[in-house]
């Protein structure tokens, strides 16, 4: 005896769409696993993934009234496809695109922090040349420099600039706000800043990018 899943053309179309949605989710899960295991190349993965995501978006849009939740659909049909749900529903772009975007953000962030460090080095050295040697003038500049250096992950914890600025900040914190650096202290600080700046610039190319 033949069992009909649908009573009319509309119901038949709905079940066919369900079957297609099921197939897309299953195919995406297999694709994600293949990519993670290096079974397919990044370019092959990205091309196939973009196709599946495009099909999914079109189908999900047409099914939004009958399938308001893709996660619930997967649960109903006992689909254990977490990677597919993440890729299709949560992310919406291939993993390769996500990785490129993350790398671009990381690169941009590093570049802006490097620029900030350079600016803080120059500001501190110029201030000493202008004889701004009072503790309440020097301390904020060194604090800003130290903070920007600590934000740059490519520099090791024992980087010369970090340790020297920490020592100077500690020394200044024991002095009064109106106290001034002696000529010898100012020369030494300027020397330490210049030396740290040169080390900083030398560290950049060897740190990758």
N, C-alpha and C positions, 0 to 999 in steps of 0.2 A: 504493500500500500504506500503510495507516494504522499509524503508530508509536505505541505506548502508552508513556506516561511512567510509568505505575503498573501494578501487578499486582493490587492489591486496594483496597478502600475506604479503608483506613488510609493507604496510600501516596498515593492521590489527594488525600486531605485534606492531607497533608504538603506536596505540591507546590502545592496551592491556597494554603496558608499562606505558602509561599515566595514565590509570585507577589504576594500581598498585602503581604508585608514589603518586597519589591522596590519595589512601587508607593509605599509609604509613604516609603521612603528617597528615591526620586526626587522625589516631591511636596514633601518637606521641603527638598530641595536647591533646587528651583525657587522655593519660598516664601522661603527665606533670601536668594537672589539678588534676588528682586523687592523685598524689604524694604530691602536694602542700596542698591538703585538708586532707591529712593523711588517705585516703581511702585504700591505699595499703602500705605495709611495704617497707622499704628502699631496702631490698634484692630482693623483687619481682620486684620493680620498676627498679632496676639496671639491673636485668637479662633481662627483657622485653625491656628495653631501648637499651641495647647493641645489641639485636637482630634487632630491628628496624633500628638502626644506621648502622649496617652491611648490611642489605638489601638495605637501602637507598644509601649507598656509592657504592655498586655494580650496582644498577639501574642507579644512577646519572652518573656514569662513562660511562655506555653503551648509555646513552641518551645525552651525553655532546654536540653532534652536533645539535640535534633537540631541546634540552632544555638547552641552555647555561646559563640561569639564573633561579634558583629555585624560587626566589622571584617574578620574572615576571610570571612564571608558576602559582604561587599561586594567583597573581593578576588577571590573565586571567580567571581563573576558580573561581574567587570570593571566595577564601578560606581565612577566617579570622583566621589564625593559627600562631600568633606571637611566642608563646612558642615553637611550633614545629620547626619553621624556625630557631629560636635561637639555639635549641638543635641540630638539624640536620646539619645546614649550618655553623653557627657561632662557636658553641662550639665543636661539634663532639664527645663529651663524656657525659655520664650520669651526672646529677646534683650531685649525691652522690660522684662520682669520683672527680668532681670539688671541692667539699667541703673538701674532704680528702687532696687534693693537697694544697688547701689554708691553711688548718690547719697545714700541714707539713711545708710549707714556713714560716708561722707565728711562729711556734715553733722553727725552725732553726734560724730565724732572732732574736728572743728573746734570744736564747742560745748564739749567737755570741755577742749580746749587753751586756749580763751578763758577759761574758768573758772579754769584753772590759772594763767594769766598774771595775771588779776585778783587772785587769792589771793596770788601772789608779790609783786606790786606793794604790796598793802596790808600784808603781813607786813614787807617791807623798810622801808616808811615808818613803821609803828608801832614797829619796833625802834629806829629813830633817835629817835623821840619819847620812848622809854623809856631813852634815853641808852646804848643798846648800841652803842658806837662803836669797840670793839676790832676790829682787823683780822680776827682769827679768828672774830668774830661777824658782821661785815658781809660778808666775802668769800663765804661759802657762800650767803647770801641772794641776793646779786647774781648768783652763778653759776647758781643755780636759776632766777632770773628770766630771765637771758640765754638759758639752755637752752630754756625754755618759749616765749620769743619766737621763737627760731630754728625751733621746730617748727611755727609757724603760717605756712602757705604764703601766706596772703593778705597778709602784710606784706612790703613790698619790702626788699631787702638793706640799703638805706641808711636804713631807718626810724630815726627819732630815738632811740627807746628802745634799739634794738640797738647803735647806734654809741656812745651815751653809756655804756651798761653795759659795753661792751667797753673803753672808755677808763678807767672806774673800776676794773675788774678788773685791768687792766694796771698802774694806779697802785698798787693795794693789794698786788699780787704783789711789788712792789719794797720793801715795808715788812716789818717783823718781825711775827710773829703776835700778840705782846703789845702792839705799838704801837697807839696810839689816834688817831682822827681829831681834828683840832683843832675847836673850835667852828665856825670858819669853813668848814672842809671838810665837817663834818656838815650845816651849813645848805645848802651848795651841793649836796651829794648829795641831800638831801631835796627841794630845789628841782628838781633834774634828774629825780628819780623822779616828782614830782608833774606836771611838764611832760610827761614821757614817757607817764605814765598817761593824761593828758588827750588827748594825741595818739593814743594807742592806742584809747581809747574812741571818738574821732571817726572813726578809720579803719574801724571795724567796719561801720557801715551802708553806707558807700561801697564796701565790698569785696564787695558782693553779699549773702551771708548767711553 
